[in-house]
Amino acid sequence: MRLLTNPLVLRATVVFLVSAAAFVLGAVAIRMLRREIVESGQLPDGSGEQSLPLQAYTVIQQLKQQKFALQNEQQQQRRRTKTSEHITASIIANLPVGMLFIAPNGLVRQANAAARRILGFESLTGMSMAEIFRETKVFAKNGSESKITEAFDRALRGDPHGEGFEGWYVTPGGEQRSVAITLIPVRVAGGEMLGLASVIADQGETAALRQAQVMRAEESAELALELRTSLSTISEWAQQMKGLGDGPIRGLSDDISAEARRLEKVIGQFLAGKEQARGAHV
C-alpha cells in the first residue's frame, strides 16, 4: 500500500502509460499512412526491404551479360581483323609486280617477293630509299628528269598522288633493268599520312611476256593456215569422189565437203580475230 501511495511510483506509472499510448498511436498512424500510400499507387505493394536486393541482383546479372557480350564481340572483331590482315598480306605477297610500303620516316616496312627480286635484294625491310635506289634517275610522265629518291621524298610529304616514273635501275649485282614506278600516298580518313605505297614493275619482263604472246599468236596463225590448206585439198578430193562414185559415195563426199567448209569458216574467224588483236597491239 505504501508503494502504491508513493508519489514517485505513481509518477513513473503515469509516464509509462503515456509512453505506451503514444507508441501505440504512432504505430497505428504509420500503418494507416502506409495503407493510404499503397492504395493511391505512390508506393508498390510489398516490402521495400525485400524488393531492393532483388532489383540490385537483377541489375548485376544484366551488367554481367552485357560485359560478356561485349567481350565476345571484341574477340570476333579481333579475329576478323587478323583474317583481313592475313588475306591482304597473302595478296600482296603473290602479286606479279613489286610492292613496297614505306613508313613516314622513309624506311621500308613491307616488301613482297617480286620487289625483292626486281630490286636485287634478299631483304628490304628497314632500308631507306637512298640505300635501295642510290643515284637512280627516272623520267616523270611530263618528261622531267629527277632522282627517284627525291620523288619518294615529295610523295612522303603528300604530293603528288599516284605519280608514275620510268627509268633504268641497276641492281647490287650489276644487272640493268627498265622499271616503272608508281608512288601512292596512303592516308587515313582524317588526312594523316600513314606511309607510301610503291608499285614497281620490271618492263623487261613485261616486254618478254608480250613477245612470247606474239610468238604464240604467230605460231597459231601459221598452224591455222596449214589446216586451211589441208581442208582445201580434202574438199577437192571430195569433189572428185562425187564425180566418179555412185549414190552412197556421192552422199559421203557431200558430207566431207560440208564439214570441210565448216572447219574452214571456223579457221577464217580465228585468223580474223588474230589480225584484229595484232592491229590493237600495233
C-alpha positions in Angstrom: 0.0 0.0 0.0 2.8 2.3 0.8 4.3 1.5 -2.6 1.1 2.4 -4.4 0.8 5.7 -2.5 4.4 6.6 -3.1 4.4 9.7 -5.4 7.5 8.6 -7.3 5.9 5.3 -8.2 2.7 6.9 -9.3 4.6 9.4 -11.4 6.6 6.6 -13.1 3.5 4.6 -13.8 1.8 7.6 -15.4 4.8 8.3 -17.7 5.0 4.6 -18.7 1.3 4.5 -19.6 1.5 7.8 -21.6 4.6 6.5 -23.4 2.9 3.2 -24.3 -0.2 5.0 -25.5 1.9 7.3 -27.7 3.8 4.3 -29.2 0.6 2.5 -30.0 -0.9 5.6 -31.5 2.2 6.2 -33.6 2.3 2.6 -34.9 -1.4 2.9 -35.8 -0.8 6.2 -37.6 2.2 4.9 -39.6 0.2 1.8 -40.6 -2.7 3.9 -41.8 -0.4 6.3 -43.7 1.3 3.4 -45.5 -2.0 1.9 -46.4 -3.2 5.2 -47.9 0.0 5.5 -49.9 -0.2 1.9 -51.2 -3.9 2.4 -52.2 -3.0 5.7 -54.0 -0.4 3.9 -56.1 2.6 6.0 -54.9 4.4 3.0 -53.3 4.4 -0.5 -54.7 2.7 -3.1 -52.7 5.3 -5.3 -50.8 8.2 -4.8 -48.6 10.8 -2.3 -49.7 13.5 -4.1 -47.8 12.8 -7.3 -49.8 12.4 -5.7 -53.3 15.6 -3.6 -53.3 18.1 -6.6 -53.0 16.1 -8.4 -55.8 16.4 -5.4 -58.1 20.1 -5.0 -57.4 20.7 -8.7 -58.2 18.8 -8.3 -61.5 20.8 -5.2 -62.5 24.1 -7.0 -61.7 23.1 -10.0 -63.8 22.2 -7.8 -66.7 25.6 -6.0 -66.4 27.4 -9.3 -66.4 25.6 -10.4 -69.5 26.3 -7.1 -71.3 30.0 -7.4 -70.3 30.2 -11.0 -71.7 28.5 -10.0 -75.0 30.9 -7.0 -75.3 34.0 -9.3 -74.7 32.6 -11.8 -77.3 32.1 -9.1 -79.9 35.6 -7.7 -79.3 37.1 -11.2 -79.8 35.2 -11.7 -83.0 36.3 -8.3 -84.2 40.0 -9.2 -83.5 39.6 -12.4 -85.4 38.1 -10.6 -88.4 40.9 -8.1 -88.3 43.6 -10.8 -88.2 41.9 -12.7 -91.1 41.7 -9.5 -93.2 45.4 -8.8 -92.5 46.3 -12.3 -93.5 44.3 -12.0 -96.7 45.9 -8.7 -97.6 49.4 -9.9 -96.8 48.8 -13.0 -99.0 47.5 -11.0 -101.9 50.5 -8.6 -101.7 53.0 -11.4 -101.4 51.7 -13.1 -104.6 51.4 -10.0 -106.8 53.4 -10.3 -110.0 54.7 -6.7 -109.6 56.8 -5.4 -106.8 55.1 -3.8 -103.9 56.8 -1.6 -101.2 55.3 0.1 -98.2 57.4 2.9 -96.9 56.8 4.4 -93.4 56.6 8.2 -92.9 60.3 8.1 -91.7 61.3 6.9 -95.2 62.2 3.3 -94.3 60.7 0.2 -95.9 58.2 -1.5 -93.6 57.0 -4.3 -96.0 58.2 -5.6 -99.4 56.9 -8.6 -101.3 59.0 -11.2 -103.1 58.6 -9.6 -106.6 60.0 -6.3 -105.2 63.0 -8.1 -103.7 63.6 -10.0 -107.0 63.3 -6.9 -109.2 65.5 -4.7 -107.0 68.0 -7.5 -106.3 67.9 -7.6 -102.5 67.2 -10.6 -100.3 65.6 -8.3 -97.7 64.4 -4.7 -98.0 62.8 -4.2 -94.6 64.3 -1.3 -92.7 66.2 0.1 -95.7 66.0 3.7 -96.9 65.3 4.8 -100.5 68.9 6.1 -100.8 70.2 2.6 -99.9 68.0 0.9 -102.4 67.9 3.2 -105.4 71.2 5.1 -104.8 71.7 7.5 -107.8 68.9 6.1 -109.9 67.3 8.7 -112.2 63.8 8.5 -113.7 61.6 10.4 -116.0 58.1 11.5 -115.0 55.1 11.4 -117.3 55.7 15.1 -118.2 59.2 14.2 -119.4 61.1 15.9 -116.4 64.1 14.0 -115.1 64.9 13.7 -111.4 66.3 11.3 -108.8 63.9 8.7 -107.7 64.9 9.4 -104.1 63.6 13.0 -104.5 60.4 11.7 -105.9 59.9 9.5 -102.9 60.6 12.4 -100.5 58.0 14.5 -102.3 55.4 11.7 -102.2 56.0 11.1 -98.5 55.1 14.8 -98.0 51.8 14.0 -99.7 52.4 15.5 -103.2 51.8 14.3 -105.8 49.3 11.5 -105.6 49.7 8.5 -107.9 52.7 9.8 -109.8 54.4 7.4 -112.2 58.1 7.3 -113.3 60.1 5.2 -115.7 63.9 4.7 -115.7 66.8 2.3 -115.6 67.7 0.7 -112.3 71.0 -1.1 -111.6 70.8 -4.0 -109.1 73.5 -4.5 -106.5 74.7 -7.4 -108.7 75.2 -5.0 -111.7 72.0 -6.0 -113.7 70.4 -3.1 -115.5 66.6 -3.2 -115.6 63.9 -1.0 -117.1 61.4 -0.3 -114.4 58.2 1.6 -114.0 57.5 3.0 -110.5 54.2 4.4 -109.2 54.0 6.2 -105.9 50.8 6.4 -104.0 50.5 8.2 -100.6 48.4 6.3 -98.1 46.3 8.4 -95.7 43.6 7.8 -93.0 40.2 9.4 -93.2 41.4 12.5 -91.3 44.2 13.1 -93.8 47.1 11.9 -91.7 49.9 10.3 -93.7 50.3 6.6 -92.9 53.0 6.0 -95.4 53.7 5.5 -99.1 52.8 2.5 -101.3 55.1 2.0 -104.3 54.4 -0.3 -107.2 57.4 -1.4 -109.2 57.1 -3.2 -112.5 60.0 -4.7 -114.5 59.2 -3.6 -118.0 61.8 -6.0 -119.4 59.7 -8.9 -118.0 56.6 -7.3 -119.4 58.1 -6.9 -122.8 59.3 -10.5 -122.7 55.8 -11.7 -121.9 54.3 -9.7 -124.7 56.9 -11.0 -127.1 56.1 -14.6 -126.1 52.4 -13.9 -126.6 53.1 -12.5 -130.1 55.1 -15.6 -131.0 52.4 -17.9 -129.8 49.9 -16.0 -131.8 52.0 -16.2 -134.9 52.6 -19.9 -134.5 48.8 -20.4 -134.1 48.2 -18.4 -137.2 50.7 -20.5 -139.2 49.1 -23.7 -138.0 45.7 -22.4 -138.9 46.9 -21.6 -142.4 48.3 -25.1 -142.8 45.0 -26.5 -141.7 43.1 -24.3 -144.2 45.4 -25.6 -147.0 44.7 -29.2 -145.9 41.0 -28.6 -145.8 41.1 -27.2 -149.4 42.9 -30.4 -150.5 40.2 -32.5 -148.8 37.4 -30.5 -150.4 39.0 -31.1 -153.9 39.2 -34.9 -153.2 35.6 -34.9 -152.1 34.6 -33.2 -155.4 36.5 -35.8 -157.4 34.9 -38.7 -155.4 31.5 -37.2 -156.1 32.1 -37.1 -159.8 33.3 -40.7 -160.0 31.2 -42.6 -157.4 27.7 -43.8 -157.2 24.9 -42.7 -154.7 26.5 -43.7 -151.4 29.9 -42.3 -152.4 28.3 -39.0 -153.5 26.5 -38.7 -150.2 29.7 -39.3 -148.3 31.6 -36.8 -150.5 28.9 -34.2 -149.8 29.3 -34.7 -146.0 33.1 -34.4 -146.3 32.7 -31.2 -148.3 30.2 -29.7 -145.8 32.5 -30.5 -142.8 35.5 -29.0 -144.6 33.6 -25.8 -145.3 32.5 -25.6 -141.7 36.1 -26.0 -140.4 37.4 -23.5 -143.0 34.8 -21.0 -141.7 36.0 -21.5 -138.1 39.6 -21.1 -139.1 38.8 -17.9 -141.0 37.1 -16.4 -138.0 40.1 -17.4 -135.9 42.5 -15.7 -138.3 40.4 -12.6 -138.4 40.4 -12.4 -134.7 44.2 -12.7 -134.6 44.6 -9.9 -137.2 42.4 -7.6 -135.1 44.4 -8.4 -131.9 47.7 -7.7 -133.8 46.3 -4.4 -135.0 45.4 -3.4 -131.5 48.9 -4.2 -130.2 50.4 -2.1 -133.0 
